[in-house]
Amino acid sequence: MIQKRQPTMSGAEELYERLKFGLLAGFALLMGGVAFLFNSPREIYEGNLTILASPANLFTDYMALTNVGAALFNVALMTLQALWIVRMADAKINGPVIAGILTIAGFAFFGKNLFNSMPISIGAFTYARVTKVPMHKSLLAALFGTALAPLVSELSFSLGIGQPYGVLLGLGAGFISGFLIPPLAHHFVTFTRGFSLYNVGFTCGIIGTVFISLMRNFGFEIKTANILASGYNGPFSVMLYSLFSGMFLIGLWLNGWSFKGLKRIMRHSGQLSTDYLELGGLGATLINMSLLGFLSTTYILLMGGEINGPVLGGIFTVIGFGAFGKNVKNVLPILIGVTLMGRLNYQDNQSTIVLISALFGTTLAPLAGRYGNIAGIIAGAMHLTLVMNIGYLHGGVNLYNNGFSGGLVASILVPILEAFHLHRANQRALRGPVDPADEVEVENLK
């Protein structure tokens, strides 16, 4: 899925790569610039020092822990770091890479920083070196594997272990986690059949559960966090809607002021691995990403929620996967399913945990894309039920808690849905005359 940059790329291909890199770098610089509209340079500097040296498990909102400017500047730093990692791996920027970079940017509002993410990425690339595979083969593990960044911070700063031993223990755990992620993620994708987009999140949930179980067995208590900011809906609404409008216009411009390619994106199920840049082109992909941004932000505001760090993480993750599996058509049923289940089990649909369950629950969007809206609504409802209870297993050190839950939901629902799907295809074939498409569908499902 990740392609190596070719040293003999044509001038047009090199320009295309530079354009994608420039757009992502521009996003990072924009976040860094906006930071100074909220806080002074001194406040941002001191806030980032606090971010680097603090435990980061769910839910540690950096805007509440320090200040908005420091959180935005951390987003800029993490985005630039991710771009540097891509360049170091000598990989092209495609759909999954864009998803990885913007997911890192989103989680830089809560949980990820330069200190706790780097050992995981180094571990993933070390696995590539040891197994003698190209570095770009471990790129997605290096990007998405930073879901376990809180494990590094938790061991380093929160267990009462004297320094420098705590930091060394945290860095070691991060390195080992990163080393384990590539082979395990490759295996677990067969478990979910590609119907949960956060495959590495499921993998990190397994690894995090093992580490936390070991820590609990040795008597260490894992404290949960609930540090959340509030009162920023006004400025962040303006910032987000302006960003998405800019993306929409750039997408239209690149697409020759048309929606060419967008229909192909909307019609695809999104099942792993679906690169929308290849399917519809960069212009249509940017339009799709912007539409998902509008939808996500409007959903939060209509539900009466707060735009805080975790919610911003959810919004940017949805946008990122707008290049890699998500579109408005397959996302909406998941949002509806989570919302309905929230009403049925008397959850506060304005609470941050329910809102981010809806946003991150769109990891199951391919289920709706493949099996229809009803299946998507059921998947969303089931996801909320699981995700509200599964965080205890990994103690909050897996930031992609919804990826862990989504993987379980997909593994349960897909065999059932596929059995019914195969049955319907067989029935259509038996009614004859046989449509060649039915024959292909039945054979593929088998």
HELIX and SHEET records of a PDB file:
HELIX    1   1 GLY A   11  PHE A   38  1                                  28    
HELIX    2   2 PRO A   41  LEU A   52  1                                  12    
HELIX    3   3 TYR A   62  LEU A   65  1                                   4    
HELIX    4   4 VAL A   68  MET A   88  1                                  21    
HELIX    5   5 GLY A   95  PHE A  107  1                                  13    
HELIX    6   6 LEU A  114  VAL A  130  1                                  17    
HELIX    7   7 MET A  135  SER A  138  5                                   4    
HELIX    8   8 LEU A  139  PHE A  144  1                                   6    
HELIX    9   9 GLY A  145  LEU A  148  5                                   4    
HELIX   10  10 ALA A  149  SER A  153  1                                   5    
HELIX   11  11 GLU A  154  SER A  158  3                                   5    
HELIX   12  12 TYR A  165  THR A  192  1                                  28    
HELIX   13  13 ASN A  199  ASN A  217  1                                  19    
HELIX   14  14 ASN A  233  LEU A  254  1                                  22    
HELIX   15  15 LEU A  262  ARG A  267  1                                   6    
HELIX   16  16 TYR A  276  GLY A  280  1                                   5    
HELIX   17  17 LEU A  282  LEU A  302  1                                  21    
HELIX   18  18 GLY A  309  GLY A  320  1                                  12    
HELIX   19  19 PHE A  321  ALA A  323  5                                   3    
HELIX   20  20 VAL A  328  LEU A  344  1                                  17    
HELIX   21  21 THR A  352  PHE A  360  1                                   9    
HELIX   22  22 GLY A  361  LEU A  364  5                                   4    
HELIX   23  23 ALA A  365  TYR A  371  1                                   7    
HELIX   24  24 ASN A  373  HIS A  394  1                                  22    
HELIX   25  25 ASN A  401  ARG A  431  1                                  31    
HELIX   26  26 PRO A  436  LEU A  445  1                                  10    
END                                                                             
